[in-house]
Amino acid sequence: MVVWDSFQKDLIQLELESSNPAVASVIPVLQICSSLYALSRIHQSPLFLRYECLSVSEARQAEELFVSRCHDLTQVAIPLVEAFGVPDHLLGPIAFDWVRHNSRELRAML
């Protein structure tokens, strides 16, 4: 969590110091990604509950926030992937039709 706190402080500092609109437009995406990373670590590790770093209600809130951040990321996912310039042939079939890829019909065929 120390690394995450440091990253959040760096983002805030970058936001305050940046006059470049391109940099400013990236900050919300980085905040979503960093939140998702931290929440995924909480989600994947029972140690937070076992050692009472989080209460059960806080763990539930973290789960709800994780789902919310995933939804937030869907709003910027395509531009984010396009920004990396990955050629279409290197992206899997899920990249082009994720609804069909996750459908029950396709899973039944597998």
QUIFEN-V949708 format. One record per residue. RES is the residue in one letter. SS is DSSP state (helix for helix, strand for strand, loop for the rest). PSI is psi in degrees with one decimal (999 if undefined). BURIAL is 1 if it has 24 or more other ideal C-beta (glycine too) atoms within 12 Angstrom, else 0. Layout:
# QUIFEN-V949708
res->[RES	RES]
ss->[SS	SS]
psi->[PSI	PSI]
burial->[BURIAL	BURIAL]
This chain:
# QUIFEN-V949708
res->[M	V	V	W	D	S	F	Q	K	D	L	I	Q	L	E	L	E	S	S	N	P	A	V	A	S	V	I	P	V	L	Q	I	C	S	S	L	Y	A	L	S	R	I	H	Q	S	P	L	F	L	R	Y	E	C	L	S	V	S	E	A	R	Q	A	E	E	L	F	V	S	R	C	H	D	L	T	Q	V	A	I	P	L	V	E	A	F	G	V	P	D	H	L	L	G	P	I	A	F	D	W	V	R	H	N	S	R	E	L	R	A	M	L]
ss->[loop	helix	helix	helix	helix	helix	helix	helix	helix	helix	helix	helix	helix	helix	helix	helix	helix	loop	loop	loop	helix	helix	helix	helix	helix	helix	helix	helix	helix	helix	helix	helix	helix	helix	helix	helix	helix	helix	helix	helix	helix	helix	helix	helix	loop	loop	helix	helix	helix	helix	loop	loop	loop	loop	loop	helix	helix	helix	helix	helix	helix	helix	helix	helix	helix	helix	helix	helix	helix	helix	helix	helix	helix	helix	loop	loop	helix	helix	helix	helix	helix	helix	helix	loop	loop	loop	loop	helix	helix	helix	loop	loop	helix	helix	helix	loop	loop	helix	helix	helix	helix	loop	loop	helix	helix	helix	helix	helix	helix	loop]
psi->[-23.5	-42.2	-41.6	-43.2	-43.4	-43.0	-42.4	-41.7	-40.4	-39.6	-43.3	-44.8	-44.0	-42.9	-40.9	-35.8	-17.4	130.2	-1.3	119.0	-29.3	-40.9	-43.5	-33.1	-21.0	-26.0	-46.3	-35.7	-42.4	-35.8	-41.5	-47.4	-41.4	-38.1	-43.3	-39.7	-50.5	-43.6	-33.8	-35.8	-40.2	-44.2	-38.0	-13.6	119.8	-7.5	-30.9	-36.7	-42.2	-43.0	14.1	35.0	-28.6	144.7	170.0	-41.3	-35.7	-36.4	-40.0	-42.2	-38.6	-39.9	-44.1	-40.4	-36.7	-46.6	-41.4	-43.6	-34.9	-43.1	-42.5	-39.7	-31.4	-26.0	-23.7	5.8	-46.6	-49.1	-33.2	-46.7	-41.8	-30.9	-27.2	-12.8	29.1	125.6	146.9	-37.6	-15.7	-13.2	142.4	172.1	-24.7	-26.5	-24.5	-24.3	73.3	-26.0	-47.9	-40.8	-34.6	7.3	157.9	-32.6	-44.4	-39.5	-33.9	-32.4	-28.4	999]
burial->[0	0	0	0	0	0	0	0	0	0	1	0	0	0	0	0	0	0	0	0	0	0	0	0	0	0	1	0	1	1	1	1	1	1	1	1	0	1	1	0	0	1	1	0	0	0	0	0	0	0	0	0	0	1	0	0	0	0	0	0	0	1	0	0	0	1	0	0	1	0	0	0	1	0	0	1	0	0	0	0	0	0	0	0	0	0	0	0	0	0	0	0	0	0	0	0	0	0	0	0	0	0	0	0	0	0	0	0	0	0]
